[in-house]
């Protein structure tokens, strides 16, 4: 592991919040996503990133790009910012991975202290007007979708000959001894 790797969030899931609030539950969902993403993407090789399970499927790296976009939506909702498309074509895999993990960490910290989530919206820039959705859509949309795609990355890496670390316990949120 390089020194940058040691500084990335979610090698272990953070301690659970002390109280169950709407915000702390969403924060914990994001932390679970961050932990899964960290380990799904840890140690990916060039051949893993270019793996495509079928002609009409995304490559692993294209899936990672999609997860980065979803992490932007999650963070922008926490910041009450409008989502706009971003060109990430010049970013390396390592930069995409770090940005995704940092986005999730920041969003989790913001939501952790929120008691009422009704003020948080998912906002997409429209041609004439912005399209706004309630926080409910954040949970069943970007957060759940990113968890789904982490599972795809794990499946893809197995298929390309680089299995998921067997010491990862998603239940405990840390590596087994």
C-alpha positions as CSV (number, residue, x, y, z in Angstrom):
1,X,0.0,0.0,0.0
2,X,1.4,3.4,-0.9
3,X,1.3,6.4,1.5
4,X,-1.6,8.0,-0.4
5,X,-3.5,4.7,0.1
6,X,-3.0,5.0,3.9
7,X,-4.6,8.4,3.9
8,X,-7.8,7.5,2.1
9,X,-11.0,7.2,4.1
10,X,-13.0,4.0,4.5
11,X,-10.3,1.3,4.9
12,X,-12.4,0.7,8.0
13,X,-15.9,1.9,8.5
14,X,-16.0,4.9,11.0
15,X,-17.5,4.4,14.5
16,X,-21.2,4.4,14.4
17,X,-23.0,7.6,15.5
18,X,-24.2,7.6,19.1
19,X,-27.8,8.5,18.2
20,X,-30.3,7.2,15.6
21,X,-31.5,10.2,13.7
22,X,-32.5,10.6,10.1
23,X,-29.1,12.1,9.3
24,X,-27.1,9.6,11.2
25,X,-28.8,6.7,9.4
26,X,-28.1,8.2,6.0
27,X,-24.6,9.0,7.1
28,X,-24.1,5.3,8.1
29,X,-25.5,4.2,4.7
30,X,-22.9,6.4,3.0
31,X,-20.2,5.0,5.3
32,X,-21.2,1.4,4.3
33,X,-21.0,2.5,0.7
34,X,-17.6,4.1,1.2
35,X,-16.2,0.9,2.9
36,X,-17.5,-1.3,0.1
37,X,-16.1,1.0,-2.6
38,X,-12.7,1.2,-0.9
39,X,-12.3,-2.5,-0.9
40,X,-14.0,-3.2,-4.2
41,X,-11.5,-0.8,-5.9
42,X,-8.4,-1.6,-3.8
43,X,-5.6,-3.2,-5.8
44,X,-7.3,-3.0,-9.2
45,X,-4.9,-3.6,-12.1
46,X,-5.1,-2.2,-15.7
47,X,-6.6,-5.5,-16.9
48,X,-9.3,-5.3,-14.2
49,X,-10.1,-1.7,-15.2
50,X,-10.5,-2.6,-18.9
51,X,-12.5,-5.8,-18.2
52,X,-15.9,-5.8,-19.8
53,X,-18.3,-8.8,-19.1
54,X,-20.1,-8.4,-22.5
55,X,-20.2,-6.3,-25.6
56,X,-23.0,-4.1,-24.3
57,X,-21.8,-3.8,-20.7
58,X,-19.6,-1.1,-19.1
59,X,-16.0,-1.8,-18.4
60,X,-14.9,-1.8,-14.7
61,X,-13.4,1.7,-15.2
62,X,-16.6,3.0,-16.8
63,X,-18.5,1.6,-13.8
64,X,-16.1,3.4,-11.5
65,X,-16.7,6.6,-13.5
66,X,-20.4,6.1,-12.9
67,X,-19.9,5.6,-9.2
68,X,-17.9,8.8,-9.1
69,X,-20.8,10.7,-10.7
70,X,-23.2,9.2,-8.1
71,X,-20.9,10.3,-5.3
72,X,-21.0,13.8,-6.7
73,X,-24.8,13.7,-6.6
74,X,-24.7,12.5,-3.0
75,X,-22.2,15.2,-2.0
76,X,-24.1,17.9,-3.9
77,X,-27.3,17.0,-2.1
78,X,-25.5,17.4,1.3
79,X,-24.2,20.8,0.1
80,X,-27.6,21.7,-1.5
81,X,-25.8,22.3,-4.8
82,X,-27.1,21.8,-8.3
83,X,-25.7,18.8,-10.1
84,X,-24.0,19.6,-13.4
85,X,-22.0,17.3,-15.7
86,X,-18.3,17.2,-15.3
87,X,-15.5,16.1,-17.6
88,X,-13.5,13.5,-15.8
89,X,-11.7,12.1,-18.9
90,X,-8.3,13.4,-17.8
91,X,-8.5,11.9,-14.3
92,X,-6.5,8.8,-13.5
93,X,-8.1,5.8,-11.8
94,X,-6.3,6.8,-8.6
95,X,-7.7,10.3,-8.8
96,X,-11.2,9.0,-9.5
97,X,-11.0,6.6,-6.6
98,X,-9.8,9.3,-4.1
99,X,-12.4,11.8,-5.2
100,X,-15.2,9.3,-4.8
101,X,-14.0,8.3,-1.3
102,X,-13.5,12.0,-0.3
103,X,-17.0,12.9,-1.7
104,X,-18.6,10.1,0.4
105,X,-16.7,11.1,3.5
106,X,-17.7,14.7,3.3
107,X,-21.3,13.9,2.6
108,X,-21.4,11.5,5.5
109,X,-20.0,14.1,7.9
110,X,-22.6,16.7,6.8
111,X,-25.6,14.3,7.0
112,X,-24.4,12.8,10.4
113,X,-25.4,16.0,12.2
114,X,-28.7,16.6,10.4
115,X,-31.9,15.9,12.4
116,X,-34.3,16.8,9.6
117,X,-33.5,15.8,6.0
118,X,-36.5,17.6,4.4
119,X,-34.3,20.5,3.5
120,X,-31.9,18.4,1.5
121,X,-32.8,18.0,-2.2
122,X,-31.3,16.3,-5.2
123,X,-31.1,19.0,-7.8
124,X,-30.3,18.5,-11.5
125,X,-29.6,21.4,-13.8
126,X,-32.3,21.7,-16.5
127,X,-32.4,23.7,-19.7
128,X,-35.3,25.9,-18.5
129,X,-35.4,25.2,-14.8
130,X,-33.7,22.9,-12.3
131,X,-35.3,19.6,-11.4
132,X,-35.6,19.0,-7.7
133,X,-36.3,15.7,-5.9
134,X,-36.7,15.0,-2.2
135,X,-34.1,13.2,-0.1
136,X,-36.1,10.0,-0.5
137,X,-34.8,9.8,-4.1
138,X,-31.2,10.1,-2.8
139,X,-31.6,6.9,-0.8
140,X,-33.3,4.8,-3.4
141,X,-31.4,6.5,-6.2
142,X,-27.7,7.5,-6.1
143,X,-26.8,5.8,-2.7
144,X,-28.5,2.5,-3.5
145,X,-27.3,2.6,-7.1
146,X,-23.7,3.1,-6.1
147,X,-23.9,0.2,-3.7
148,X,-25.2,-1.9,-6.5
149,X,-22.4,-0.9,-8.8
150,X,-19.8,-1.7,-6.1
151,X,-21.0,-5.3,-6.3
152,X,-20.5,-5.2,-10.0
153,X,-16.9,-4.0,-9.6
154,X,-16.3,-7.0,-7.2
155,X,-17.9,-9.4,-9.7
156,X,-15.8,-7.9,-12.6
157,X,-12.6,-8.1,-10.7
158,X,-13.2,-11.7,-9.8
159,X,-13.9,-12.5,-13.5
160,X,-10.7,-10.7,-14.5
161,X,-8.7,-12.9,-12.1
162,X,-8.3,-10.4,-9.1
163,X,-10.6,-11.6,-6.3
164,X,-12.0,-9.3,-3.6
165,X,-9.9,-9.4,-0.4
166,X,-11.3,-12.4,1.6
167,X,-10.5,-10.7,4.9
168,X,-13.0,-7.9,4.3
169,X,-16.0,-8.1,6.6
170,X,-18.7,-5.8,5.3
171,X,-20.8,-6.7,8.4
172,X,-18.1,-5.6,10.9
173,X,-16.7,-2.8,8.6
174,X,-13.1,-3.9,8.9
175,X,-10.6,-6.5,7.9
176,X,-10.8,-9.8,9.7
177,X,-7.6,-10.9,11.6
